[in-house]
Amino acid sequence: MLTVASDIEVLARFGRALADPIRCRILFSLREEPAHPADLAEALGISRTRLSNHLACLRDCGLVVTVPVGRRTRYELADERLGHALDDLRTAVVAVETDRTCPDADEKGCC
């Protein structure tokens, strides 16, 4: 049964998807055009197995969908608005004070 996720769940899923650089590269690639897994793996320079794991995550997060094309499967963004959201996030300016770090930076490895 399909359910509608809450706003918080949607953002958490999007954050999970963006938490890995390879998944970000996959999303940016699919933003340009739908692709078959073999073509994506070659374009990104990763193994098909590794790509498959990341595509499964992106499917589970609801960001990509599969489209059967004959005997092959093509991947594309689940909604064209995701491409716009990726562009907006990519170009957003994050304000960071250069003379400040998080108090837990050494312990948590952030900032």
Phi, psi and chi 1 to 4 in degrees:
 res  aa     phi    psi   chi1   chi2   chi3   chi4
   1 MET       -  129.9  175.5  160.4  100.9      -
   2 LEU   -81.4  129.6 -177.4   64.2      -      -
   3 THR  -121.3  156.0   59.3      -      -      -
   4 VAL   -91.2  125.0  177.1      -      -      -
   5 ALA   -77.0  149.7      -      -      -      -
   6 SER   -71.4  163.3   73.0      -      -      -
   7 ASP   -55.9  -41.8  -69.2  -16.8      -      -
   8 ILE   -64.8  -43.3  -59.8  -59.2      -      -
   9 GLU   -62.8  -39.8  -70.3  169.8  -28.4      -
  10 VAL   -62.5  -47.7  168.4      -      -      -
  11 LEU   -64.9  -39.0  -71.1  176.4      -      -
  12 ALA   -63.7  -40.4      -      -      -      -
  13 ARG   -66.2  -42.1  -74.2  175.8 -180.0 -133.5
  14 PHE   -62.6  -42.7 -158.6   64.5      -      -
  15 GLY   -62.3  -41.4      -      -      -      -
  16 ARG   -61.1  -43.2  178.0  177.1  173.0 -142.2
  17 ALA   -64.0  -40.8      -      -      -      -
  18 LEU   -80.2   -6.3  -64.1  178.0      -      -
  19 ALA   -72.0  -10.9      -      -      -      -
  20 ASP  -120.6  129.2 -174.3  -82.4      -      -
  21 PRO   -58.5  -34.3  -22.2   30.8      -      -
  22 ILE   -67.4  -41.7  -69.2  175.5      -      -
  23 ARG   -64.3  -36.4  -72.0 -165.9  -66.9  -88.9
  24 CYS   -62.0  -43.3  -70.4      -      -      -
  25 ARG   -63.3  -39.5  -69.2  173.4   57.1 -154.5
  26 ILE   -62.5  -46.7  -67.7  168.2      -      -
  27 LEU   -62.2  -42.5  -71.0  170.0      -      -
  28 PHE   -65.3  -36.6  -83.3  117.1      -      -
  29 SER   -66.0  -44.2 -178.6      -      -      -
  30 LEU   -71.2  -22.2  -66.8  176.1      -      -
  31 ARG   -63.5  -35.7 -179.7 -163.9   63.3  175.5
  32 GLU   -72.4  -44.7  -63.6  -61.1  -39.6      -
  33 GLU  -170.4  150.1   64.1 -177.7  -14.5      -
  34 PRO   -60.3  156.5  -21.5   32.1      -      -
  35 ALA  -152.9  155.8      -      -      -      -
  36 HIS   -84.7  149.5  -62.7  -78.6      -      -
  37 PRO   -54.1  -41.8  -27.3   35.2      -      -
  38 ALA   -61.1  -41.4      -      -      -      -
  39 ASP   -67.9  -39.7  -60.4  -30.2      -      -
  40 LEU   -63.6  -45.7  -88.2  173.5      -      -
  41 ALA   -59.0  -44.1      -      -      -      -
  42 GLU   -66.0  -45.0 -175.9  177.7  -25.7      -
  43 ALA   -64.2  -34.7      -      -      -      -
  44 LEU   -91.6  -10.1  -60.8  174.6      -      -
  45 GLY    69.3   37.5      -      -      -      -
  46 ILE  -127.8  163.0   61.0  174.6      -      -
  47 SER   -71.1  156.6   70.8      -      -      -
  48 ARG   -64.8  -34.3  -70.8 -174.2 -171.3 -174.8
  49 THR   -64.0  -46.9  -58.1      -      -      -
  50 ARG   -63.2  -43.2 -167.5  168.6 -176.9 -166.7
  51 LEU   -61.2  -43.6  176.1   73.8      -      -
  52 SER   -57.8  -41.7  177.8      -      -      -
  53 ASN   -63.2  -41.9  -68.7  -27.6      -      -
  54 HIS   -70.3  -38.6  -73.1  -68.6      -      -
  55 LEU   -64.2  -37.6  -73.0  171.9      -      -
  56 ALA   -61.9  -42.0      -      -      -      -
  57 CYS   -61.8  -46.4  175.6      -      -      -
  58 LEU   -64.7  -35.6  -67.6  171.1      -      -
  59 ARG   -65.8  -45.7  -83.4 -167.4  -37.4  -90.6
  60 ASP   -62.5  -32.1  -69.2  -14.7      -      -
  61 CYS   -78.2   -9.3  -71.1      -      -      -
  62 GLY    80.9   17.9      -      -      -      -
  63 LEU   -95.3  -24.4  -60.0  179.5      -      -
  64 VAL  -127.6  155.7  -59.1      -      -      -
  65 VAL  -130.6  159.8  -66.6      -      -      -
  66 THR  -102.4  145.8   59.5      -      -      -
  67 VAL  -129.8  116.6  177.5      -      -      -
  68 PRO   -67.5  132.4    2.9    1.6      -      -
  69 VAL  -131.0   94.4 -179.9      -      -      -
  70 GLY    63.7 -124.4      -      -      -      -
  71 ARG   -92.9    0.8  -63.6  177.9   66.0  169.9
  72 ARG  -109.6  167.1  -61.0  176.8   72.1 -166.2
  73 THR  -121.6  131.0  -59.8      -      -      -
  74 ARG  -107.9  145.3 -176.1 -178.3   72.8 -145.4
  75 TYR  -108.2  144.4  -78.7   80.4      -      -
  76 GLU  -151.3  163.6   58.6 -172.8   47.4      -
  77 LEU   -62.0  142.1  -66.1  179.7      -      -
  78 ALA   -66.6  -25.7      -      -      -      -
  79 ASP  -150.2  133.3 -173.5  -46.7      -      -
  80 GLU   -60.7  -23.8   69.0  179.8   42.0      -
  81 ARG   -65.4  -22.0  -67.7  174.6  -68.2 -178.4
  82 LEU   -62.5  -36.1  -70.6  171.0      -      -
  83 GLY   -61.3  -42.2      -      -      -      -
  84 HIS   -66.7  -39.7  -59.7  -66.2      -      -
  85 ALA   -63.7  -40.6      -      -      -      -
  86 LEU   -62.1  -43.3  -71.6  167.5      -      -
  87 ASP   -62.3  -43.1  -73.0  -24.0      -      -
  88 ASP   -62.9  -44.0  -70.8  -15.8      -      -
  89 LEU   -65.0  -40.1  -73.4  170.3      -      -
  90 ARG   -64.0  -35.2 -176.2 -179.6   51.4   81.6
  91 THR   -96.8   -3.6   58.3      -      -      -
  92 ALA   -66.2  142.7      -      -      -      -
  93 VAL   -96.0  126.5  175.8      -      -      -
  94 VAL   -98.1  121.3  178.5      -      -      -
  95 ALA   -83.8  119.2      -      -      -      -
  96 VAL  -132.4  129.3  177.7      -      -      -
  97 GLU   -74.7  122.9  -67.4 -177.5   37.3      -
  98 THR   -70.3  -20.4   56.8      -      -      -
  99 ASP   -97.7   10.6   61.1  -21.2      -      -
 100 ARG  -128.8  145.1  -55.1 -148.8   27.6  157.3
 101 THR  -131.9  164.6   58.5      -      -      -
 102 CYS   -63.7  144.8  -62.9      -      -      -
 103 PRO   -59.0  -27.7  -14.5   20.9      -      -
 104 ASP  -101.6   20.5  -57.6  -34.3      -      -
 105 ALA   -56.7  -45.6      -      -      -      -
 106 ASP   -66.7  -40.4  -67.3  -26.7      -      -
 107 GLU   -73.2  -41.0 -175.7  177.8  -53.0      -
 108 LYS   -95.7  -12.0  -66.7 -176.8  179.4  177.8
 109 GLY    74.0   26.0      -      -      -      -
 110 CYS  -104.6  176.2   60.0      -      -      -
 111 CYS    52.6      -  -58.1      -      -      -
